[in-house]
């Protein structure tokens, strides 16, 4: 007869970069365990399993800013990791954690109060749901092969709820199977929904295996057509990888792009286009950058994407030069600059290949992996008098700063919360050449 598992008392020493609690268990050999749920300073009871498995059983002494999550899927779902902490508590934890690191490497820098997102829920304009067997939702925390079946995502626009419901019912009615990443079987891969903010324009993209019956897809189109989408797109994919890799793309209804407004600018976004998924928070960062920027004669925008950042902050007298390795993004940037009558020159090439450093200011906005090492070396040796670095991965910025600090000083920095309810934080840093 199995003996009941013993409950152990633990103290939460802090949170990891992913928002998981770090547990301290007195007089026990298994230390350094991480668990979703507990908050810093809490005293909890946990149950230990085999291999480093641990389960929260009770919160004995709760955090003063603990709250009940809105979402019933919070915890198992791998999306929101901080929904049980107040908005103020989230922003304080995320920015304090980042600012402590910045003070260690650049004690002279001025660190501005963090910028909170104007919306703490329903802010995310692009959401990708995964299919698995008879479920559609988000990956279970820590699992690549399991999905939490969700009926509503609290950080997605409310309009997505009905599109998700209709798609789930269509899947069940046609007895379709979601993708199994272990057996490589199943009919359906992803449902991607994208909405403009502000505005009602939205797109739906359905990714399936190849050779799904056309009549079946037409039924999906007809069910969602009544919800008023700007466009419905079907993508066939034979690749077994864990990302959307189109083999054939079909426009089933309407248009393949929506219009996203940003101040006086309007950008055309397809399902592939990169654009910050929290536009109101993004605009706060851009306004801060614009206030720091002044009026340079020539502005270099590296990793420019569709040109939103450079076109927003540069005035009509500034010569804007953008560099991006995605040709479609460069086409969108050129179109927008032409419509605005802006003197801009966009180049479809990798940022690390750029050689013309005749500019007073550079904006650098790399993906989560950070800048290419070659570009970091070029910025250190040949970079302009000022660099404004926008980082969606501050840990990566801190690594690159070890190379740049011999040539630049960190003038000012501000944390920006683009992703409430999660552990992610954005950084805007102003570097000035020594």
GILIN-V986649 format. One record per residue. D_LAST is the distance of its C-alpha to the last C-alpha in whole Angstrom. Layout:
d_last
D_LAST
D_LAST
This chain:
d_last
71
68
66
64
60
59
57
54
52
48
45
42
39
37
36
34
32
35
36
39
40
40
43
44
48
49
51
51
49
48
44
41
43
42
44
44
45
44
41
39
42
45
48
50
52
52
54
53
54
54
51
48
50
50
51
51
54
53
51
52
50
48
44
44
43
45
47
49
47
49
49
52
50
47
47
48
46
43
41
41
40
39
42
44
41
41
38
37
37
35
32
32
32
30
27
27
27
24
22
23
21
18
19
19
16
14
16
13
14
16
19
22
25
26
28
32
33
36
39
39
42
43
39
39
40
40
42
44
47
48
52
54
58
59
56
53
50
47
46
47
45
44
46
46
50
51
50
51
53
52
54
51
47
46
42
44
45
49
50
49
52
55
54
53
57
58
57
58
61
61
60
63
66
65
65
62
60
56
54
54
51
53
56
55
57
58
58
55
51
49
49
46
46
43
43
42
40
42
45
48
47
47
47
49
49
51
50
54
55
56
60
60
63
63
65
63
60
62
63
59
58
61
61
57
58
60
56
55
52
50
51
52
51
52
51
53
51
52
49
49
46
44
43
44
45
47
50
51
51
53
53
56
55
54
50
47
44
44
42
39
38
34
34
36
35
38
37
40
39
42
42
39
37
34
33
32
35
35
34
34
31
29
30
28
25
25
26
23
20
22
22
18
18
19
21
19
21
20
19
19
21
21
24
26
29
31
29
29
26
24
28
28
24
24
27
29
27
24
25
24
24
25
25
28
30
33
35
37
34
33
36
36
33
34
37
36
33
36
38
36
36
32
30
29
29
29
29
31
29
27
23
22
24
22
21
20
17
18
16
14
14
15
18
18
22
23
26
27
26
23
21
22
21
21
19
16
16
16
13
11
12
12
11
11
8
10
12
15
16
20
22
25
25
22
23
22
19
18
19
17
14
15
14
10
9
8
6
5
6
10
11
14
17
21
24
26
30
31
34
36
38
36
33
31
28
25
21
19
15
13
9
6
4
0
